[in-house]
Amino acid sequence: MAVGARTAALMAGSLFERRLASQPIAWLPWGDATGADAVAADRPVLLFCGCALDHWTALLADELHGDADACALVAECFTPVAVDVAGQRALAARVQRCLAATADAAGWPALAVALPDGRLFGATPWRPVRDRGGRAGVARVLLAVAQRWSQARADCEADAGRFAEIETAVAQALATADPRPLQSVLILDRAEAAAFAIADPVNGGFGPAPRGLDAGLLRFLVARCALPSAPPALAAQVERTLMALIAGGVHDHLAGGFHRGSTDVAWTLPFFEKRLIDQAQVATVLIAAAGVFGRRLYRDVAERALGWTVACLRRADGRYAAGMHADSVASDGALREGAAYTWTIEELAAVLGADGAALVAQRFGVGDPAQVVPGSGRSVLAIRGEIDADGQRRLPALIQRLAVARAERAAPACDDSVHADHQAALLHALTLAGVLPDADPGLRQAADDLAGVLRSLRSADASPDPDGQPPTIADLLDDADGASPLADCAIAALRQQPSGAGAAALHADRLITYGGPLLRRAPLSALGLCRLLHQRTQPDPSTLR
């Protein structure tokens, strides 16, 4: 494919792909023409898989394109392909499976290598382009792959064959017809125990840093806490985690809503992206937790997150954008991570005066070295200090003034793309919020509006509903396949719904495909889980990794 055609194809693609269109590496879009180019050039395919809203994707792209030697290596030895994971979900799922199988890792961005025919044979998660901190860089890894391709191509083909066997084994396990009942209770007991084994009893959360919000895992555990047999320690850990999320830097204390995760175990320094899917799923968790634990705070925080979503992500056509980027233009004109959300003492004083700034700094830890974004001198707001009754009375007005001042800053870039599963997840959260006692009428109206938009789009689809009736809310929620968290199947199993072979396969598929937060952090492998799902008696401990 000629460079001009390549640029045109990328410019017609997603925000992520458009950003790569003018870079020194001649990235191609994924497609049949890419394979033809790779075959003609007799080179492996290098897949750069990323997300438009991910700061680390942007960081890797900038670092890679700023290294002339690395660019030359890619151009000389690979057929480079840009993959927006939101737009190429089937390929993205394959890359994640390859990443898990070959590097014991997960997440984005990722670099994967494939044979010219598209069969994957290796992948690596984010790493610096040059060796740093005792870690091999992207340049070293790609050089090793290029040398292996040149000198031992049969080994690359063998690796591709082994990975294909793993994918086939998983697919066969899911497709196996088995009339025996699903061992729901056993599976869920093991999942709860595995999650609790990696719980952080000090900071809340599960597993080491960096941490995502783990909405699927939390929703599952909140459902477990509703059981009469739930141990008090589980409820305490779940509430400890929810309160840590609400108090920490991952929560936007001025506008509402949540950033996508934390770089540290104390939930202080966030990954600054604010994504639609996170607002929908965390709000769903908090609404459920409010009912289980009887805390109004959880509901209030959920309603603020949904309110921010409606105010800031709703598009002119009534659907919702994917989210806001981490980076924005700072006061010095440079593009910096978190610039829109962080503060200095001087900036607080300019808006609130010296006394107000001192109060806010005390409450939210401004100036605390643990809350300063490295290299910026700017602090994340996280509830860390106690204030007296007078301070509590004054604080809401000060926060409102800060929110107004922050709204005047340069906003982060918005990824305006629309994903049907994220719309369905948001509709689910808005519907839950809309049926609460004394529900916010704005959220109820937002749910009705979104349902109307999705219903009209679904009705216009070439495949009408079999019964010829307009789609119901339940039908619309079925569109949430890509966003269905682990709890969807967990809650159904908790209710011990009958499960034949088809249901068992569906549960297994959803547990493996959508239960990422649990499967990444709990010691259960996908194949082990498949075997557990199809066993009639007590499982063999060897099925646990």
C-alpha positions as CSV (number, residue, x, y, z in Angstrom):
1,M,0.0,0.0,0.0
2,A,1.5,3.4,-1.0
3,V,2.2,5.9,1.7
4,G,-0.5,8.3,0.4
5,A,-3.1,5.5,0.5
6,R,-1.9,4.5,3.9
7,T,-2.3,8.0,5.3
8,A,-5.7,8.4,3.8
9,A,-6.9,5.1,5.3
10,L,-5.6,6.1,8.7
11,M,-7.0,9.6,8.6
12,A,-10.4,8.0,8.0
13,G,-10.0,5.8,11.0
14,S,-10.2,6.4,14.8
15,L,-8.6,9.2,16.8
16,F,-5.8,6.8,17.7
17,E,-5.2,5.9,14.1
18,R,-5.4,9.5,12.9
19,R,-2.7,10.5,15.4
20,L,-0.3,8.0,13.9
21,A,-1.0,9.0,10.3
22,S,1.6,11.8,10.2
23,Q,4.3,10.0,12.1
24,P,7.7,8.8,10.7
25,I,6.6,5.1,10.7
26,A,4.3,4.3,7.8
27,W,1.6,2.6,9.9
28,L,-0.9,0.6,7.9
29,P,-4.5,-0.1,8.9
30,W,-5.4,-3.7,9.7
31,G,-6.8,-5.6,6.7
32,D,-6.3,-7.9,3.8
33,A,-4.0,-5.4,2.0
34,T,-1.7,-5.4,5.1
35,G,-1.2,-9.2,4.8
36,A,-0.4,-8.9,1.1
37,D,2.2,-6.2,1.9
38,A,3.8,-8.4,4.6
39,V,3.9,-11.4,2.3
40,A,5.4,-9.4,-0.6
41,A,8.0,-7.9,1.7
42,D,8.6,-11.2,3.5
43,R,8.5,-9.5,6.9
44,P,6.6,-10.2,10.1
45,V,3.7,-7.9,11.0
46,L,4.2,-5.5,14.0
47,L,0.9,-4.6,15.6
48,F,0.8,-1.4,17.7
49,C,-2.4,-1.9,19.7
50,G,-3.6,1.1,21.7
51,C,-6.5,3.2,22.9
52,A,-7.2,6.8,22.0
53,L,-7.9,7.6,25.6
54,D,-4.8,6.0,27.1
55,H,-2.0,8.2,28.2
56,W,0.5,5.3,28.1
57,T,-0.4,4.6,24.5
58,A,0.3,8.2,23.6
59,L,3.6,8.1,25.6
60,L,4.8,4.9,23.8
61,A,3.9,6.4,20.4
62,D,5.7,9.7,21.2
63,E,8.8,7.9,22.5
64,L,8.9,5.4,19.6
65,H,8.5,8.0,16.9
66,G,11.1,10.2,18.6
67,D,13.8,7.5,18.3
68,A,15.2,7.6,14.8
69,D,17.0,4.3,15.1
70,A,13.9,2.5,16.4
71,C,11.8,4.0,13.5
72,A,14.4,2.7,11.1
73,L,14.3,-0.8,12.6
74,V,10.6,-0.9,12.3
75,A,10.6,0.3,8.7
76,E,13.3,-2.1,7.6
77,C,12.3,-5.3,9.4
78,F,8.5,-5.2,9.9
79,T,5.2,-4.4,8.3
80,P,3.8,-1.9,10.9
81,V,0.1,-1.9,11.6
82,A,-1.9,0.4,13.9
83,V,-4.8,-1.2,15.8
84,D,-7.3,0.8,17.7
85,V,-8.6,-1.7,20.2
86,A,-12.0,-0.2,20.4
87,G,-12.5,-0.6,16.7
88,Q,-10.9,-4.0,16.2
89,R,-12.3,-5.9,19.1
90,A,-11.9,-9.4,17.8
91,L,-8.2,-8.7,17.0
92,A,-7.7,-7.0,20.3
93,A,-9.1,-10.0,22.1
94,R,-6.6,-12.2,20.3
95,V,-3.7,-9.9,21.2
96,Q,-4.8,-10.0,24.9
97,R,-4.8,-13.8,24.8
98,C,-1.4,-13.8,23.2
99,L,-0.1,-11.3,25.7
100,A,-1.4,-13.6,28.6
101,A,0.0,-16.7,27.0
102,T,3.5,-15.4,26.0
103,A,4.2,-12.6,28.5
104,D,1.9,-13.3,31.5
105,A,0.6,-9.8,31.1
106,A,-2.6,-7.9,30.2
107,G,-3.7,-4.4,29.2
108,W,-2.9,-1.6,26.7
109,P,-0.9,-0.5,24.9
110,A,0.6,-3.7,23.6
111,L,3.0,-4.6,20.8
112,A,2.3,-7.9,19.1
113,V,4.1,-9.7,16.3
114,A,2.5,-12.0,13.7
115,L,3.4,-14.0,10.7
116,P,2.6,-12.4,7.3
117,D,-0.6,-14.5,7.2
118,G,-1.8,-12.9,10.5
119,R,-1.0,-15.7,13.0
120,L,0.3,-14.2,16.2
121,F,3.5,-15.5,17.8
122,G,4.4,-13.1,20.5
123,A,3.4,-9.9,22.4
124,T,4.7,-7.5,25.0
125,P,3.0,-4.9,27.2
126,W,4.1,-1.3,27.5
127,R,7.8,-0.8,28.1
128,P,10.2,2.1,27.4
129,V,11.7,2.2,23.9
130,R,15.3,2.1,25.2
131,D,16.5,-0.1,28.1
132,R,15.6,1.6,31.4
133,G,15.6,0.6,35.0
134,G,16.9,-2.9,34.4
135,R,14.1,-3.6,31.8
136,A,14.7,-4.4,28.2
137,G,13.3,-1.7,25.9
138,V,11.1,-2.0,22.8
139,A,14.1,-1.5,20.5
140,R,16.0,-4.4,22.0
141,V,12.9,-6.7,21.9
142,L,12.1,-5.8,18.3
143,L,15.8,-6.3,17.3
144,A,15.7,-9.8,18.9
145,V,12.4,-10.6,17.0
146,A,14.0,-9.4,13.7
147,Q,17.1,-11.5,14.2
148,R,15.0,-14.5,15.1
149,W,12.9,-14.0,12.0
150,S,16.0,-13.8,9.8
151,Q,17.9,-16.7,11.4
152,A,15.3,-19.1,12.9
153,R,12.0,-18.4,11.2
154,A,10.8,-21.9,11.9
155,D,10.9,-21.1,15.6
156,C,8.5,-18.1,15.0
157,E,6.2,-20.4,13.0
158,A,6.3,-23.0,15.8
159,D,5.4,-20.3,18.4
160,A,2.5,-19.3,16.2
161,G,1.3,-22.9,16.1
162,R,1.5,-23.3,19.8
163,F,-0.6,-20.2,20.4
164,A,-3.1,-21.3,17.8
165,E,-3.4,-24.6,19.8
166,I,-4.1,-22.7,23.0
167,E,-6.9,-20.6,21.3
168,T,-8.4,-23.8,19.8
169,A,-8.4,-25.5,23.2
170,V,-10.3,-22.6,24.8
171,A,-12.8,-22.5,22.0
172,Q,-13.4,-26.3,22.2
173,A,-13.9,-26.1,25.9
174,L,-16.5,-23.4,25.5
175,A,-18.3,-25.3,22.7
176,T,-18.3,-28.7,24.4
177,A,-21.9,-30.0,24.9
178,D,-22.2,-31.2,28.4
179,P,-25.6,-31.9,30.1
180,R,-24.1,-31.8,33.6
181,P,-25.1,-28.8,35.7
182,L,-22.8,-25.8,36.2
183,Q,-21.0,-25.9,39.6
184,S,-22.0,-22.3,40.2
185,V,-21.7,-22.2,44.0
186,L,-18.3,-23.9,44.0
187,I,-17.0,-21.6,41.3
188,L,-18.1,-18.5,43.1
189,D,-16.8,-19.6,46.4
190,R,-13.4,-20.2,44.9
191,A,-13.5,-16.9,43.1
192,E,-14.3,-15.0,46.3
193,A,-11.6,-16.8,48.2
194,A,-9.0,-16.1,45.5
195,A,-10.0,-12.4,45.5
196,F,-9.9,-12.2,49.2
197,A,-6.4,-13.8,49.3
198,I,-5.0,-10.8,47.4
199,A,-7.0,-8.1,49.3
200,D,-5.1,-5.1,50.6
201,P,-6.3,-4.7,54.2
202,V,-4.6,-1.3,54.6
203,N,-5.5,0.7,51.5
204,G,-8.4,-1.3,50.2
205,G,-8.4,-2.9,46.7
206,F,-7.0,-6.1,45.4
207,G,-3.6,-7.0,44.1
208,P,-0.5,-4.9,43.5
209,A,-0.2,-1.5,41.8
210,P,-1.0,-0.4,39.2
211,R,-4.7,-0.9,39.9
212,G,-7.8,-0.5,37.8
213,L,-11.1,0.3,39.3
214,D,-12.1,-3.4,39.1
215,A,-15.8,-2.6,38.8
216,G,-16.6,-6.2,37.7
217,L,-14.9,-7.7,40.7
218,L,-16.4,-5.2,43.1
219,R,-19.9,-5.8,41.8
220,F,-19.4,-9.5,42.2
221,L,-18.2,-9.1,45.8
222,V,-21.0,-6.6,46.7
223,A,-23.5,-9.3,45.5
224,R,-21.7,-11.8,47.7
225,C,-22.0,-9.4,50.7
226,A,-25.8,-9.5,50.3
227,L,-25.8,-13.2,51.1
228,P,-26.8,-14.1,54.7
229,S,-23.6,-16.3,54.9
230,A,-21.3,-13.5,53.9
231,P,-18.3,-13.2,56.3
232,P,-18.0,-9.8,58.0
233,A,-14.4,-9.6,56.9
234,L,-15.5,-9.6,53.2
235,A,-18.0,-6.8,53.8
236,A,-15.3,-4.8,55.6
237,Q,-12.8,-5.2,52.7
238,V,-15.4,-4.2,50.1
239,E,-16.4,-1.1,52.0
240,R,-12.7,-0.3,52.7
241,T,-12.1,-0.4,48.9
242,L,-15.2,1.7,48.1
243,M,-14.3,4.3,50.6
244,A,-10.7,4.4,49.3
245,L,-11.9,4.9,45.8
246,I,-14.2,7.7,46.9
247,A,-11.6,9.5,49.0
248,G,-8.6,8.9,46.7
249,G,-7.2,10.7,43.7
250,V,-9.0,8.4,41.3
251,H,-12.2,10.3,42.2
252,D,-12.8,13.7,40.7
253,H,-13.7,15.7,43.8
254,L,-14.7,18.8,41.9
255,A,-16.8,17.6,39.0
256,G,-17.7,14.1,40.0
257,G,-16.8,10.9,38.2
258,F,-13.7,8.6,38.3
259,H,-10.4,8.4,36.5
260,R,-9.6,4.9,35.1
261,G,-7.3,3.6,37.7
262,S,-4.4,4.3,40.1
263,T,-0.7,4.1,39.7
264,D,-0.2,3.3,43.4
265,V,-1.8,1.1,46.0
266,A,-3.0,4.1,48.1
267,W,-5.3,5.3,45.2
268,T,-3.5,8.7,45.2
269,L,-2.0,9.2,41.7
270,P,-4.5,8.3,39.0
271,F,-4.4,7.4,35.4
272,F,-6.2,10.6,34.4
273,E,-8.4,9.3,31.6
274,K,-12.2,9.6,32.4
275,R,-14.0,7.0,30.4
276,L,-17.6,6.5,29.9
277,I,-17.5,2.8,30.6
278,D,-15.8,3.4,34.0
279,Q,-18.5,5.9,35.1
280,A,-21.3,3.4,34.1
281,Q,-19.8,0.4,35.8
282,V,-18.6,2.2,39.0
283,A,-22.0,3.9,39.4
284,T,-23.7,0.5,39.0
285,V,-21.4,-0.9,41.8
286,L,-22.1,2.1,44.1
287,I,-25.8,1.9,43.6
288,A,-25.8,-1.8,44.5
289,A,-23.5,-1.1,47.5
290,A,-25.9,1.6,48.7
291,G,-28.6,-1.0,48.9
292,V,-26.5,-3.7,50.5
293,F,-24.7,-1.6,53.1
294,G,-27.3,1.2,53.6
295,R,-24.9,4.1,53.0
296,R,-26.4,7.1,51.2
297,L,-22.9,8.3,50.4
298,Y,-22.5,5.6,47.8
299,R,-25.6,6.6,46.0
300,D,-24.7,10.3,46.1
301,V,-21.2,9.6,44.5
302,A,-22.8,7.4,41.8
303,E,-25.3,10.1,40.9
304,R,-22.6,12.7,40.7
305,A,-20.6,10.4,38.4
306,L,-23.6,9.9,36.1
307,G,-24.4,13.6,36.2
308,W,-20.9,14.4,35.0
309,T,-21.3,11.8,32.3
310,V,-24.5,13.3,31.0
311,A,-23.2,16.9,31.2
312,C,-19.8,16.3,29.6
313,L,-20.0,13.2,27.3
314,R,-23.4,13.4,25.7
315,R,-23.1,14.1,22.0
316,A,-25.5,16.1,19.8
317,D,-27.1,12.8,18.5
318,G,-28.0,11.7,22.0
319,R,-25.4,9.0,22.3
320,Y,-22.3,9.3,24.5
321,A,-18.6,9.8,23.7
322,A,-16.0,7.2,24.9
323,G,-14.4,9.6,27.3
324,M,-11.8,12.3,28.0
325,H,-8.1,12.0,27.5
326,A,-5.5,12.2,30.3
327,D,-3.5,15.0,28.7
328,S,-4.4,18.7,28.3
329,V,-2.6,21.9,27.7
330,A,-1.0,23.3,30.8
331,S,-0.5,27.0,31.7
332,D,2.9,26.9,30.0
333,G,1.4,25.8,26.7
334,A,2.8,22.2,26.9
335,L,0.6,19.1,26.7
336,R,0.8,17.4,30.1
337,E,-0.8,14.5,31.8
338,G,-3.4,15.6,34.4
339,A,-2.9,19.3,33.8
340,A,-6.6,19.9,33.9
341,Y,-7.1,18.2,37.3
342,T,-4.1,19.2,39.4
343,W,-3.3,22.2,41.5
344,T,-0.5,24.2,43.2
345,I,-0.9,26.1,46.5
346,E,-0.5,29.3,44.5
347,E,-3.3,28.4,42.2
348,L,-5.6,27.6,45.1
349,A,-4.8,31.0,46.7
350,A,-5.5,32.9,43.5
351,V,-9.0,31.4,43.4
352,L,-9.9,31.0,47.1
353,G,-7.6,33.4,49.0
354,A,-5.0,32.4,51.5
355,D,-7.4,31.1,54.2
356,G,-9.5,29.1,51.7
357,A,-6.4,27.7,50.0
358,A,-5.0,26.6,53.4
359,L,-8.3,24.8,54.2
360,V,-8.5,23.0,50.9
361,A,-4.8,22.1,51.0
362,Q,-5.3,20.6,54.4
363,R,-8.3,18.6,53.4
364,F,-7.1,17.4,50.0
365,G,-3.3,17.0,50.7
366,V,-2.2,19.7,48.2
367,G,1.6,20.0,48.5
368,D,2.0,16.5,50.0
369,P,4.9,14.9,48.1
370,A,2.9,11.6,47.8
371,Q,0.2,13.5,45.8
372,V,2.5,15.5,43.5
373,V,2.5,14.2,39.9
374,P,6.1,13.4,39.1
375,G,7.9,16.2,37.2
376,S,5.1,18.6,37.4
377,G,5.1,20.1,40.9
378,R,1.3,19.9,40.9
379,S,-0.9,18.0,43.3
380,V,-3.8,15.6,42.8
381,L,-6.8,16.3,45.1
382,A,-7.4,13.4,47.5
383,I,-9.1,13.5,50.9
384,R,-6.3,13.0,53.3
385,G,-6.6,15.6,56.2
386,E,-9.2,16.2,58.9
387,I,-10.9,19.6,59.3
388,D,-13.0,21.0,62.0
389,A,-16.8,21.7,62.0
390,D,-16.3,25.2,60.7
391,G,-14.1,23.9,57.9
392,Q,-16.7,21.3,57.0
393,R,-19.3,24.1,56.7
394,R,-17.1,26.3,54.4
395,L,-15.7,23.5,52.2
396,P,-18.7,23.0,49.8
397,A,-18.6,26.6,48.7
398,L,-14.8,26.5,48.2
399,I,-15.1,23.3,46.1
400,Q,-17.7,25.0,44.0
401,R,-15.5,27.9,43.3
402,L,-12.6,25.6,42.4
403,A,-14.9,23.7,40.0
404,V,-15.8,26.9,38.3
405,A,-12.2,28.0,38.0
406,R,-11.2,24.6,36.7
407,A,-13.9,24.7,34.0
408,E,-12.1,27.7,32.5
409,R,-8.9,25.7,31.9
410,A,-8.2,24.0,28.6
411,A,-10.2,20.8,28.6
412,P,-8.6,17.4,27.8
413,A,-9.3,16.0,24.3
414,C,-12.5,14.1,24.0
415,D,-12.7,10.8,22.2
416,D,-16.0,11.2,20.4
417,S,-16.3,7.6,19.2
418,V,-19.4,5.6,20.2
419,H,-19.4,2.0,21.3
420,A,-22.8,0.2,21.5
421,D,-21.8,-1.8,24.5
422,H,-20.8,1.3,26.5
423,Q,-24.1,2.9,25.7
424,A,-25.9,-0.1,27.0
425,A,-23.8,-0.1,30.2
426,L,-24.6,3.5,30.7
427,L,-28.3,2.9,30.1
428,H,-28.1,0.2,32.7
429,A,-26.6,2.6,35.3
430,L,-29.0,5.4,34.5
431,T,-32.0,3.0,34.7
432,L,-30.9,1.8,38.1
433,A,-30.4,5.4,39.3
434,G,-33.8,6.4,37.8
435,V,-35.8,3.9,39.8
436,L,-34.3,4.8,43.2
437,P,-36.6,6.5,45.8
438,D,-36.6,10.2,45.2
439,A,-34.5,9.7,42.0
440,D,-32.8,12.6,40.3
441,P,-35.3,13.6,37.6
442,G,-32.4,14.6,35.3
443,L,-30.9,11.1,35.5
444,R,-34.3,9.6,34.9
445,Q,-34.8,11.8,31.9
446,A,-31.3,10.9,30.6
447,A,-32.2,7.2,30.8
448,D,-35.4,7.8,28.9
449,D,-33.6,9.8,26.3
450,L,-30.8,7.3,25.8
451,A,-33.3,4.4,25.6
452,G,-35.2,6.3,22.9
453,V,-32.1,6.9,20.9
454,L,-30.9,3.3,21.2
455,R,-34.3,1.9,20.5
456,S,-34.6,4.0,17.3
457,L,-31.2,2.9,16.1
458,R,-31.9,-0.7,16.9
459,S,-35.3,-0.6,15.2
460,A,-33.6,0.8,12.1
461,D,-31.2,-2.1,12.0
462,A,-31.5,-4.6,9.1
463,S,-32.2,-7.4,11.6
464,P,-35.6,-6.6,13.4
465,D,-36.6,-8.3,16.6
466,P,-38.1,-11.8,15.9
467,D,-41.4,-11.0,17.5
468,G,-41.7,-7.7,15.5
469,Q,-42.2,-5.7,18.7
470,P,-40.2,-2.6,19.6
471,P,-37.1,-3.4,21.6
472,T,-37.5,-3.3,25.4
473,I,-35.0,-2.0,27.9
474,A,-33.9,-5.6,28.5
475,D,-33.3,-6.0,24.7
476,L,-31.2,-2.8,24.7
477,L,-29.2,-4.0,27.7
478,D,-28.4,-7.2,25.8
479,D,-26.3,-5.0,23.5
480,A,-23.9,-4.7,26.4
481,D,-22.0,-7.8,25.4
482,G,-18.5,-6.2,25.4
483,A,-19.1,-4.4,28.7
484,S,-20.8,-7.2,30.6
485,P,-18.9,-7.5,33.9
486,L,-18.2,-10.7,35.7
487,A,-21.1,-10.0,38.0
488,D,-23.7,-10.5,35.3
489,C,-23.1,-14.2,35.3
490,A,-22.0,-14.3,38.9
491,I,-25.3,-12.9,40.2
492,A,-27.3,-15.3,38.0
493,A,-25.3,-18.2,39.4
494,L,-25.8,-16.9,42.9
495,R,-29.5,-17.2,42.3
496,Q,-28.8,-20.8,41.2
497,Q,-30.7,-20.5,38.0
498,P,-30.9,-23.8,36.0
499,S,-27.9,-24.2,33.8
500,G,-27.7,-26.7,31.0
501,A,-25.0,-27.1,28.5
502,G,-25.8,-23.9,26.6
503,A,-26.0,-21.8,29.8
504,A,-22.7,-23.4,31.0
505,A,-20.9,-22.3,27.8
506,L,-22.4,-18.8,28.1
507,H,-21.3,-18.5,31.7
508,A,-17.8,-19.7,30.8
509,D,-17.5,-17.4,27.9
510,R,-18.6,-14.4,29.9
511,L,-16.3,-15.3,32.8
512,I,-13.3,-15.6,30.6
513,T,-14.0,-12.8,28.2
514,Y,-15.5,-10.2,30.5
515,G,-14.1,-11.2,33.9
516,G,-10.8,-9.5,33.2
517,P,-10.3,-7.8,36.5
518,L,-10.9,-11.1,38.4
519,L,-9.0,-13.3,36.1
520,R,-6.0,-11.0,36.0
521,R,-5.8,-10.8,39.8
522,A,-7.2,-14.1,41.1
523,P,-5.1,-17.3,40.6
524,L,-7.5,-18.9,38.1
525,S,-6.5,-19.6,34.5
526,A,-8.9,-19.5,31.7
527,L,-8.4,-23.2,30.8
528,G,-8.6,-24.1,34.5
529,L,-11.9,-22.2,34.8
530,C,-13.3,-24.0,31.7
531,R,-12.5,-27.4,33.3
532,L,-14.1,-26.3,36.6
533,L,-17.2,-25.3,34.7
534,H,-17.6,-28.7,33.2
535,Q,-16.8,-30.9,36.1
536,R,-19.5,-33.0,37.8
537,T,-17.8,-33.4,41.2
538,Q,-15.2,-31.7,43.5
539,P,-12.6,-30.2,41.2
540,D,-9.0,-31.4,41.1
541,P,-6.7,-28.8,42.7
542,S,-4.5,-29.1,39.7
543,T,-7.0,-27.1,37.7
544,L,-6.0,-24.1,39.8
545,R,-2.9,-22.3,38.7
